[in-house]
């Protein structure tokens, strides 16, 4: 089951699809009322039509009967004053043609004798018996409706042989009409139940599937699969939830990887400390035992032994001091005494101070490019340590008879970039990102602590971080290693 979109598009997705979960629920509630009502009315209408057809009820027959009687009543007074029977017959024909049906006919009587009939007559004793009543009357019997009225010396009967009354269709197949009502109610309830069930299933399905997807994703993360991402193509509220889930998983993966790197760094730190302290300590122990055994038999040997012990003790002290400095920088407890300095002038002063010293050690320093009137906020002492660590690294690991360090300082609208490039052999590409890790050395054997503790560049990286800057190493095209230091210009964003 696939669903997903990452990285998270919260604002982009909101309001795109009108069928959100809330609207689905709202529409489904309305449909649960409208659809059952429409279906129920349709079914009831169909059932009533069927029942009426079974009973022989023709829509409008009774109403048509009353329309004809109204017309005859309107003409009765006129006919009572007109002795022209032909005119009365013509009027009856017109009424029968305009309003009558095949089950209805009009009959004209004079002194109890039929004179004329308009329509298809059906006679019975019941119909003839109505003539004995005087005046205007309505008569019903079985499915026959009769209207009698007098028009002067004439009597007019309107007979409908398919006249329906409530009594005619009160019974259906000899069952009370109440049973029919019960049947209709049961059908309506069944329609409502089935419709609600169908609509509820549709709405619930649109919610359950995304929930199952989220639950599956949570289980994947729980089981350690931090690379799992939810793929959800919908654009409702679940899109935001899935995007948040993916962002959470990504951050969790970054945190776990960072924690693993920290764990590896701690292990390497312990191994590095053990090795770097063990080597000079072993030398000290060896020379002290030599003195105890009388191996320093001459003043010259004794002086050499003591000088060596002192040198190794100094190495141990340097390692401990650097480790202490790195620890305070790492936990953010090392105070930075920053000040605004003209970086171009500051760099000129630094190079003038160390030019002769490093020249004697085989490293020629060339300032190939510099800037003026650009200020940065730095701790001068600690930034000097950063540059010195890079210089020392070049001296210790340089493989040329004459080492060269080219320094260039440039600026853009917001940053100052100082690049230090030597003419050494560079560093393998896979090791560039590890240069600033604690206790990293290209020499995995770590047999020569005099060439460095592996803390210098790691300390430099921490100092640059606290100065809101960055440090990066690349192999220069001309050969050798280039270290780029980036600092924000004072007063910039």
Backbone torsions as a table, in degrees:
resi	resn	phi	psi	omega
1	UNK	NA	115.5	-175.1
2	UNK	-111.5	145.1	-179.7
3	UNK	-157.9	136.2	162.2
4	UNK	161.9	155.4	-178.5
5	UNK	-152.4	126.0	-179.5
6	UNK	-152.1	142.2	3.4
7	UNK	-70.8	171.6	-168.3
8	UNK	-66.7	126.3	179.8
9	UNK	-112.5	60.1	-170.3
10	UNK	-56.8	-59.9	-174.1
11	UNK	-70.5	-28.6	-177.3
12	UNK	-67.4	-33.7	-173.1
13	UNK	-89.1	-21.3	-172.8
14	UNK	-66.4	132.1	174.6
15	UNK	80.7	5.5	-178.1
16	UNK	-76.5	-46.1	-176.5
17	UNK	-104.0	122.4	-178.9
18	UNK	-67.6	-22.3	-176.5
19	UNK	-87.1	65.5	173.3
20	UNK	-75.3	173.2	-178.2
21	UNK	-61.1	-41.8	-179.9
22	UNK	-61.7	-43.9	-178.5
23	UNK	-69.9	-35.3	176.4
24	UNK	-59.8	-45.1	179.6
25	UNK	-64.2	-41.9	-179.9
26	UNK	-63.4	-47.9	-179.2
27	UNK	-64.5	-40.8	-179.3
28	UNK	-64.2	-36.6	177.7
29	UNK	-64.4	-41.0	177.3
30	UNK	-65.0	-44.3	-179.0
31	UNK	-64.4	-31.9	177.8
32	UNK	-64.4	-22.3	176.6
33	UNK	-93.0	-43.6	-173.5
34	UNK	-72.8	-50.8	-174.3
35	UNK	-61.9	-49.7	177.4
36	UNK	-59.5	-36.8	179.6
37	UNK	-63.6	-47.4	-179.7
38	UNK	-62.2	-47.5	-178.9
39	UNK	-62.8	-42.1	-178.9
40	UNK	-63.4	-44.0	179.0
41	UNK	-63.3	-38.4	178.4
42	UNK	-64.0	-44.6	-179.2
43	UNK	-65.4	-44.2	-179.6
44	UNK	-62.2	-43.3	178.5
45	UNK	-61.1	-42.7	179.1
46	UNK	-63.8	-40.6	-179.4
47	UNK	-67.1	-41.7	178.9
48	UNK	-64.1	-40.6	178.6
49	UNK	-62.2	-41.3	179.4
50	UNK	-64.2	-44.6	-179.1
51	UNK	-63.3	-42.4	-179.1
52	UNK	-66.6	-35.0	176.4
53	UNK	-66.6	-38.6	178.7
54	UNK	-63.2	-38.3	-178.8
55	UNK	-81.0	-5.2	-179.5
56	UNK	79.1	20.6	180.0
57	UNK	-80.3	123.1	177.2
58	UNK	-103.6	121.7	-177.9
59	UNK	-56.0	129.1	171.8
60	UNK	90.8	-6.7	-178.1
61	UNK	-60.4	-50.5	-177.9
62	UNK	-64.8	-40.9	178.5
63	UNK	-63.1	-39.6	178.8
64	UNK	-64.3	-36.0	178.0
65	UNK	-59.1	-44.6	-178.3
66	UNK	-71.3	-29.2	175.5
67	UNK	-66.0	-41.8	179.1
68	UNK	-64.3	-42.8	179.4
69	UNK	-62.7	-36.4	177.7
70	UNK	-63.4	-41.3	-179.6
71	UNK	-65.9	-43.1	179.3
72	UNK	-64.0	-39.7	179.7
73	UNK	-63.0	-37.3	179.8
74	UNK	-66.5	-35.6	-178.1
75	UNK	-87.2	-13.0	-172.3
76	UNK	-61.2	-42.4	-178.5
77	UNK	-65.9	-39.3	178.5
78	UNK	-65.6	-41.0	-178.0
79	UNK	-70.3	-28.8	-179.1
80	UNK	-67.1	-22.9	179.9
81	UNK	-98.6	-0.1	-176.4
82	UNK	-118.5	119.5	-178.9
83	UNK	-91.7	3.7	179.6
84	UNK	-79.5	99.6	-176.7
85	UNK	-64.7	-29.2	-179.3
86	UNK	-67.6	-37.1	177.5
87	UNK	-66.2	-37.1	177.9
88	UNK	-66.1	-43.1	178.6
89	UNK	-59.8	-44.0	-179.6
90	UNK	-60.9	-40.9	178.4
91	UNK	-64.0	-40.5	179.1
92	UNK	-64.0	-41.3	178.6
93	UNK	-61.9	-41.6	-178.9
94	UNK	-63.7	-43.6	179.5
95	UNK	-63.7	-42.9	-177.8
96	UNK	-64.9	-39.0	-179.3
97	UNK	-70.2	-36.5	-177.3
98	UNK	-80.4	-35.2	-171.2
99	UNK	-124.0	-13.7	-173.0
100	UNK	-78.7	172.2	176.6
101	UNK	-130.9	177.8	-178.9
102	UNK	-69.9	-16.4	179.4
103	UNK	-99.3	8.1	-174.6
104	UNK	-125.4	142.8	174.6
105	UNK	-147.3	158.0	179.4
106	UNK	-117.2	134.2	-178.0
107	UNK	-125.8	136.5	179.3
108	UNK	-105.1	126.4	179.1
109	UNK	-117.3	148.5	172.6
110	UNK	-139.8	115.1	-177.2
111	UNK	57.5	40.4	176.3
112	UNK	80.6	-0.5	-179.4
113	UNK	-107.1	134.5	177.5
114	UNK	-67.1	128.7	179.0
115	UNK	-107.5	-31.2	-177.3
116	UNK	-164.2	148.7	177.8
117	UNK	-132.9	128.7	173.8
118	UNK	-106.3	116.6	-177.0
119	UNK	112.8	-166.4	-179.2
120	UNK	-100.2	102.7	-172.6
121	UNK	-76.5	144.7	169.2
122	UNK	-133.8	122.8	-175.2
123	UNK	-112.5	150.0	176.7
124	UNK	-153.1	160.3	177.6
125	UNK	-55.6	-34.2	-179.9
126	UNK	-62.1	-43.0	179.9
127	UNK	-64.2	-45.2	-178.8
128	UNK	-65.2	-30.9	-176.8
129	UNK	-68.8	-23.2	-178.5
130	UNK	-69.5	-15.4	-178.4
131	UNK	-69.8	-20.5	-178.0
132	UNK	-72.8	-18.8	179.1
133	UNK	-82.9	140.0	179.9
134	UNK	-100.3	155.2	179.4
135	UNK	81.7	-165.0	-176.8
136	UNK	-91.5	130.5	-178.0
137	UNK	-146.7	152.6	169.2
138	UNK	-113.4	137.8	178.5
139	UNK	-132.6	139.9	174.2
140	UNK	-134.6	141.5	175.5
141	UNK	-157.8	130.4	-174.9
142	UNK	53.1	-118.4	179.5
143	UNK	-112.1	30.7	-178.7
144	UNK	-116.5	129.0	176.0
145	UNK	-117.1	134.6	-175.7
146	UNK	-129.5	135.5	173.1
147	UNK	-121.0	128.0	-178.3
148	UNK	-122.0	133.8	175.3
149	UNK	-147.2	154.5	179.8
150	UNK	-101.2	141.2	176.1
151	UNK	-131.6	79.1	-177.1
152	UNK	70.3	-125.8	-179.5
153	UNK	-81.4	0.3	-178.1
154	UNK	-108.4	155.4	173.9
155	UNK	-124.1	134.7	-178.6
156	UNK	-118.4	128.9	174.4
157	UNK	-111.8	134.4	170.3
158	UNK	-111.9	121.3	-175.7
159	UNK	-119.3	128.3	174.9
160	UNK	-120.7	111.4	-176.8
161	UNK	-83.9	2.6	176.6
162	UNK	-129.2	43.6	-177.9
163	UNK	-83.1	128.0	-175.1
164	UNK	-109.5	136.0	171.9
165	UNK	-124.2	168.3	179.0
166	UNK	-56.3	-34.7	-179.5
167	UNK	-65.5	-25.1	-177.0
168	UNK	-71.4	-29.9	-178.1
169	UNK	-124.2	27.9	176.1
170	UNK	-73.3	-25.7	-179.2
171	UNK	-112.7	140.8	176.5
172	UNK	-122.5	114.7	-177.8
173	UNK	50.1	41.5	177.8
174	UNK	67.4	13.5	176.5
175	UNK	-104.9	144.3	178.0
176	UNK	-61.0	149.2	-179.3
177	UNK	-62.1	-21.9	179.1
178	UNK	-60.2	-32.7	177.9
179	UNK	-65.1	-35.8	177.2
180	UNK	-64.7	-42.3	178.0
181	UNK	-62.5	-41.1	178.8
182	UNK	-61.5	-42.3	178.9
183	UNK	-61.1	-42.3	179.0
184	UNK	-63.4	-43.5	179.5
185	UNK	-60.8	-43.3	179.3
186	UNK	-61.9	-42.7	179.8
187	UNK	-64.8	-42.4	179.3
188	UNK	-62.1	-44.1	178.4
189	UNK	-61.4	-41.3	179.0
190	UNK	-63.9	-40.2	178.6
191	UNK	-64.1	-45.3	179.3
192	UNK	-61.3	-44.1	-178.9
193	UNK	-62.6	-48.2	-177.8
194	UNK	-66.3	-40.8	179.6
195	UNK	-64.3	-46.5	178.9
196	UNK	-62.2	-39.0	179.4
197	UNK	-64.5	-43.2	-179.3
198	UNK	-65.5	-47.4	-179.5
199	UNK	-65.1	-40.4	178.5
200	UNK	-62.0	-41.8	179.2
201	UNK	-63.2	-40.0	179.6
202	UNK	-64.0	-45.1	-178.8
203	UNK	-68.2	-45.5	-179.3
204	UNK	-62.2	-38.4	179.5
205	UNK	-61.7	-39.5	-179.9
206	UNK	-68.6	-16.7	177.6
207	UNK	-99.2	-39.1	-175.2
208	UNK	-67.2	-40.9	-177.4
209	UNK	-60.3	-49.7	176.1
210	UNK	-61.9	-36.3	178.1
211	UNK	-64.1	-42.1	177.0
212	UNK	-62.1	-37.7	178.3
213	UNK	-63.8	-43.6	178.5
214	UNK	-64.4	-42.0	179.3
215	UNK	-62.2	-42.5	178.4
216	UNK	-62.0	-41.4	178.0
217	UNK	-63.7	-41.1	177.9
218	UNK	-61.3	-42.0	178.7
219	UNK	-64.2	-35.9	177.4
220	UNK	-63.7	-44.5	178.3
221	UNK	-65.0	-41.5	179.5
222	UNK	-59.7	-37.7	-178.1
223	UNK	-83.2	4.6	173.5
224	UNK	98.1	2.2	179.2
225	UNK	-87.0	79.7	-175.5
226	UNK	-76.2	-7.9	177.9
227	UNK	-87.6	-3.3	-178.2
228	UNK	-72.9	136.0	176.3
229	UNK	-131.3	140.3	179.4
230	UNK	-80.1	135.0	175.3
231	UNK	-110.6	106.2	-177.6
232	UNK	-125.8	119.7	-174.9
233	UNK	-90.5	-10.8	-178.9
234	UNK	-69.3	166.2	-179.2
235	UNK	-127.5	36.2	177.1
236	UNK	-103.2	-160.6	-178.8
237	UNK	-60.9	-29.5	-178.2
238	UNK	-67.7	-23.0	177.7
239	UNK	-62.6	-42.4	178.0
240	UNK	-66.4	-40.9	-179.8
241	UNK	-63.9	-43.8	179.6
242	UNK	-65.6	-38.7	177.4
243	UNK	-64.2	-41.5	176.5
244	UNK	-62.9	-39.5	178.2
245	UNK	-61.0	-45.4	-179.1
246	UNK	-64.3	-39.7	178.0
247	UNK	-65.6	-40.0	177.2
248	UNK	-61.7	-44.9	179.7
249	UNK	-62.2	-39.5	179.1
250	UNK	-64.5	-44.8	179.2
251	UNK	-65.8	-39.0	178.4
252	UNK	-63.0	-40.3	177.8
253	UNK	-62.7	-42.6	178.3
254	UNK	-62.7	-42.5	-179.7
255	UNK	-64.1	-43.4	-179.8
256	UNK	-65.2	-42.1	178.2
257	UNK	-64.1	-40.2	178.1
258	UNK	-64.6	-40.2	178.3
259	UNK	-64.3	-38.7	178.6
260	UNK	-65.9	-39.8	177.4
261	UNK	-64.9	-39.7	177.3
262	UNK	-62.8	-39.4	178.4
263	UNK	-64.4	-43.2	177.6
264	UNK	-63.8	-38.4	178.9
265	UNK	-65.1	-39.4	178.4
266	UNK	-63.9	-42.4	178.0
267	UNK	-62.8	-42.6	179.0
268	UNK	-67.4	-34.4	178.0
269	UNK	-62.4	-46.5	179.6
270	UNK	-62.9	-44.0	179.3
271	UNK	-64.8	-40.3	-179.6
272	UNK	-66.2	-44.7	178.5
273	UNK	-60.9	-45.5	-179.2
274	UNK	-58.6	-45.1	-177.6
275	UNK	-70.0	-47.5	-174.6
276	UNK	-70.2	-26.0	175.7
277	UNK	-88.1	-30.1	-178.1
278	UNK	-69.1	-37.2	-176.4
279	UNK	-63.3	-54.5	178.1
280	UNK	-68.1	-31.7	179.3
281	UNK	-65.2	-38.2	177.1
282	UNK	-63.7	-41.4	178.4
283	UNK	-63.2	-43.7	178.7
284	UNK	-60.3	-45.9	-179.8
285	UNK	-60.9	-40.5	-177.6
286	UNK	-65.4	-44.8	-178.4
287	UNK	-70.8	-35.3	176.4
288	UNK	-63.6	-42.9	178.0
289	UNK	-63.9	-34.6	177.6
290	UNK	-63.6	-40.2	178.2
291	UNK	-66.4	-42.0	-179.7
292	UNK	-63.1	-34.5	-178.7
293	UNK	-84.7	0.0	177.0
294	UNK	81.3	19.8	-178.9
295	UNK	-73.7	-24.3	174.4
296	UNK	-84.4	75.2	-171.4
297	UNK	-80.0	-14.2	-179.8
298	UNK	-123.0	158.0	177.5
299	UNK	-58.5	-35.1	179.8
300	UNK	-64.4	-44.2	179.5
301	UNK	-65.2	-41.7	179.6
302	UNK	-61.8	-41.6	178.4
303	UNK	-63.7	-39.8	178.6
304	UNK	-64.3	-41.1	179.4
305	UNK	-62.7	-45.5	-178.2
306	UNK	-66.9	-38.9	177.9
307	UNK	-62.6	-40.1	179.7
308	UNK	-65.6	-43.7	178.8
309	UNK	-60.2	-41.9	179.9
310	UNK	-64.1	-43.4	-179.7
311	UNK	-61.9	-43.1	179.9
312	UNK	-68.1	-35.1	177.2
313	UNK	-64.7	-38.5	177.9
314	UNK	-64.1	-42.0	177.5
315	UNK	-58.8	-44.2	179.0
316	UNK	-63.3	-40.8	179.7
317	UNK	-63.7	-40.0	178.4
318	UNK	-63.8	-42.1	179.9
319	UNK	-63.1	-44.4	-178.4
320	UNK	-66.0	-40.9	179.4
321	UNK	-63.8	-43.2	179.2
322	UNK	-66.6	-38.8	177.7
323	UNK	-64.1	-40.1	178.0
324	UNK	-65.0	-42.1	178.4
325	UNK	-63.0	-44.5	-179.9
326	UNK	-62.4	-41.5	-179.2
327	UNK	-61.4	-44.1	-179.7
328	UNK	-67.9	-36.6	176.5
329	UNK	-66.2	-37.7	-175.9
330	UNK	-68.1	-37.2	-178.5
331	UNK	-93.3	3.2	174.8
332	UNK	75.3	22.7	-179.4
333	UNK	-101.8	6.5	179.6
334	UNK	-93.3	118.1	-176.8
335	UNK	-74.0	131.8	175.9
336	UNK	-98.6	124.2	178.0
337	UNK	-96.7	77.2	-174.7
338	UNK	-80.2	150.8	176.3
339	UNK	-149.3	157.3	179.8
340	UNK	-86.0	121.8	-177.5
341	UNK	-129.9	152.9	171.0
342	UNK	-77.8	106.0	-170.3
343	UNK	-63.0	-33.4	178.7
344	UNK	-63.6	-49.1	179.1
345	UNK	-64.7	-41.4	-179.1
346	UNK	-61.5	-41.6	-179.2
347	UNK	-66.6	-39.0	175.3
348	UNK	-59.1	-44.2	-179.1
349	UNK	-65.5	-40.3	-179.8
350	UNK	-63.2	-45.7	-177.4
351	UNK	-64.7	-41.4	177.6
352	UNK	-59.6	-34.2	-177.0
353	UNK	-74.5	-32.2	-174.4
354	UNK	-108.1	-3.2	-174.1
355	UNK	-59.5	-48.8	-177.0
356	UNK	-69.2	-41.1	-178.4
357	UNK	-59.6	-49.4	-177.4
358	UNK	-74.6	-24.8	174.9
359	UNK	-62.3	-41.0	176.9
360	UNK	-66.2	-25.3	-178.6
361	UNK	-93.6	8.3	173.6
362	UNK	90.5	17.7	179.6
363	UNK	-122.3	115.0	179.1
364	UNK	-91.3	127.1	-177.4
365	UNK	-106.0	126.0	178.9
366	UNK	-123.7	122.2	174.0
367	UNK	-89.0	101.6	-172.4
368	UNK	-88.9	-19.1	-179.4
369	UNK	-158.9	139.0	-179.6
370	UNK	-146.3	167.4	-179.8
371	UNK	-124.7	165.8	179.3
372	UNK	-132.3	152.6	173.6
373	UNK	59.2	36.8	174.0
374	UNK	-122.0	122.7	-175.2
375	UNK	-104.5	144.1	174.0
376	UNK	-133.6	159.3	176.3
377	UNK	-98.6	113.8	-179.4
378	UNK	-140.3	158.7	165.3
379	UNK	-90.3	107.3	-171.5
380	UNK	-57.2	-40.0	-178.4
381	UNK	-65.8	-47.9	-176.3
382	UNK	-72.9	-34.1	177.2
383	UNK	-68.9	-32.9	174.1
384	UNK	-62.1	-40.4	177.8
385	UNK	-61.7	-36.9	178.6
386	UNK	-59.8	-51.3	-179.3
387	UNK	-63.4	-40.3	-179.5
388	UNK	-64.1	-40.4	178.6
389	UNK	-61.2	-38.7	179.3
390	UNK	-68.0	-42.4	177.7
391	UNK	-60.9	-46.4	-178.6
392	UNK	-62.6	-39.2	178.8
393	UNK	-62.0	-38.9	179.7
394	UNK	-69.3	-39.2	179.2
395	UNK	-66.0	-44.7	-174.3
396	UNK	-68.9	-36.6	-173.5
397	UNK	-109.0	9.5	177.4
398	UNK	-70.2	141.8	-178.1
399	UNK	-117.8	16.0	178.7
400	UNK	-109.8	151.5	178.2
401	UNK	-62.0	-39.6	176.8
402	UNK	-121.2	108.4	178.1
403	UNK	-81.2	146.4	179.6
404	UNK	-129.1	132.8	175.4
405	UNK	-120.1	115.3	178.9
406	UNK	-100.5	126.9	-177.8
407	UNK	-115.9	129.1	177.9
408	UNK	-129.6	134.2	179.0
409	UNK	-121.5	121.8	-178.8
410	UNK	-130.3	168.6	178.3
411	UNK	-146.0	154.3	170.2
412	UNK	-122.8	-155.0	-175.6
413	UNK	-69.5	-23.4	-172.8
414	UNK	-133.1	-13.4	-173.8
415	UNK	-136.0	156.4	170.1
416	UNK	-111.6	132.9	179.9
417	UNK	-120.7	120.3	177.0
418	UNK	-108.4	121.8	-178.2
419	UNK	-112.8	127.4	176.9
420	UNK	-115.1	114.7	-176.2
421	UNK	-121.7	127.3	177.2
422	UNK	-105.0	179.2	-178.9
423	UNK	-110.3	27.9	179.7
424	UNK	-76.3	-160.4	-176.8
425	UNK	-90.8	-1.2	-179.7
426	UNK	77.3	-167.7	-177.3
427	UNK	-133.2	139.2	175.3
428	UNK	-53.3	141.7	-174.6
429	UNK	-55.3	-38.3	-177.4
430	UNK	-69.2	-14.0	-178.4
431	UNK	-99.9	-7.3	-175.3
432	UNK	-59.0	-44.1	-177.5
433	UNK	-70.9	-16.8	-177.4
434	UNK	-94.7	-4.4	-176.7
435	UNK	-57.8	-32.8	-173.8
436	UNK	-99.2	12.8	174.1
437	UNK	-85.2	150.3	-177.0
438	UNK	-63.3	135.5	177.9
439	UNK	63.0	20.2	177.3
440	UNK	-80.8	133.4	170.5
441	UNK	-137.6	144.7	174.3
442	UNK	-63.7	-27.0	177.8
443	UNK	-84.9	100.6	-176.5
444	UNK	-68.5	-21.6	-178.9
445	UNK	-70.7	-26.0	177.3
446	UNK	52.0	46.8	-174.9
447	UNK	-95.3	-12.2	-174.7
448	UNK	-124.2	92.0	-178.9
449	UNK	-70.1	-18.7	179.2
450	UNK	-68.1	-17.1	179.8
451	UNK	-88.9	5.5	176.0
452	UNK	130.7	153.7	-178.4
453	UNK	-90.8	-11.7	-175.2
454	UNK	84.7	8.8	-178.3
455	UNK	-104.9	-18.5	-172.2
456	UNK	-58.3	-53.1	-178.4
457	UNK	-71.1	-30.5	176.0
458	UNK	-65.5	-39.7	176.7
459	UNK	-65.6	-41.7	179.0
460	UNK	-59.8	-41.5	179.3
461	UNK	-63.3	-40.4	178.9
462	UNK	-66.2	-41.3	179.4
463	UNK	-62.7	-44.6	179.7
464	UNK	-62.7	-35.8	178.3
465	UNK	-63.9	-43.1	179.9
466	UNK	-70.1	-21.6	176.4
467	UNK	-89.8	10.3	-178.5
468	UNK	63.3	28.3	178.6
469	UNK	-116.1	-172.1	178.7
470	UNK	-136.5	160.9	175.7
471	UNK	-135.9	137.4	-175.9
472	UNK	-147.4	143.7	180.0
473	UNK	-119.9	136.2	175.4
474	UNK	-140.1	157.0	172.7
475	UNK	-83.1	124.4	-177.9
476	UNK	-75.3	149.6	179.7
477	UNK	-59.9	-30.8	-179.9
478	UNK	-78.9	-3.1	-175.3
479	UNK	101.7	154.5	-178.6
480	UNK	91.4	-177.6	-176.6
481	UNK	-110.8	137.5	175.9
482	UNK	-116.2	127.4	176.5
483	UNK	-112.1	124.5	-177.9
484	UNK	-108.8	124.4	178.1
485	UNK	-108.1	127.6	-179.6
486	UNK	-117.9	128.4	179.3
487	UNK	-128.8	140.9	177.3
488	UNK	-73.0	141.3	176.6
489	UNK	-68.4	138.1	-178.2
490	UNK	-61.1	134.3	179.7
491	UNK	86.4	-4.2	179.5
492	UNK	-83.1	-176.7	-179.6
493	UNK	-72.4	NA	NA
